[in-house]
Amino acid sequence: MVNRSVDSARAFLGAKAGRMPSIGFRPAGENDLEFLGTLYASTRSEELAPVPWSEEQKQAFLAQQFSLQHRYYRQTYPAADYLLVLHADEAIGRIYIAREEAAINLIDIALLPTRRGRGIGTALLGELIDEADRDARAIVLHVEPNNPARRLYARFGFRLVENRGVYEFLRREPRVAVSSG
C-alpha cells in the first residue's frame, strides 16, 4: 500500500528546509509561454547548430516543436504539476511532474543555460527523490542518451528500463527505510 504524503510534503510545494536559497516555484500559465518557448529552444540549440538552416528557419522550427510538445504534455498529463522554477521570483526553468499511484513521472526538467551546472537541477531532483522515497514510489523519466543530465540520473540510481527510439526510459526504485522493530 502506498503511503501518501500530505500535499504540503510534496516536493516543490511550500518552503523546504535545505532547499537552495531564493529558489521557489509557481504554476506555469498561458502568460509564461514566451519564456517556456525560449527555454525549450535553449535546450535544443546544440542539436540544431550544425543544421544548415537560417536563424529564422531554426526559430520557426523550435517554435513549432515547442508548441507540439506543450500540447502533448497537457493532453497526456492533464493532472500534472507544471511549475516554473524561480530564483528570487525570476523564472529560470521548468519542472513538470505527474504523480501517479505507483510512480512519479518526471515529465520534464530544464534550466536556462546560465543556470545549468550550478547544482540547481541536482537539488531539485534530490527533493523529488526525497518525496518518492517517503511515499515508497519509483520515479520514471525519459532522457536522450547524449543529454548531460544522464550522468546525474545515473548518480541518483536511475536504471535503464528500455530504449525507446531517441529516448531512454529510466526508473529509480524508492529507497525505503527498514525498521528494526
Buried (B, 14 or more C-beta within 10 A) or exposed (E): EEEBBEEEBBBBBEEBEEBBEEBBBEEBEEEBEEBBBBBBBBBBEEEBEEEEEEEEEBBEBBBEBBEEBBEEBEEEBEEBBBBBBBBEEEBBBBBBBBBEEEBBBBBBBBBBEEBBEEEBBBBBBBBBBBBBBBBBBBBBBBBEEEBEBBEBBEEBBBEBEEEEEEBBBBBBBBEEEEEEE
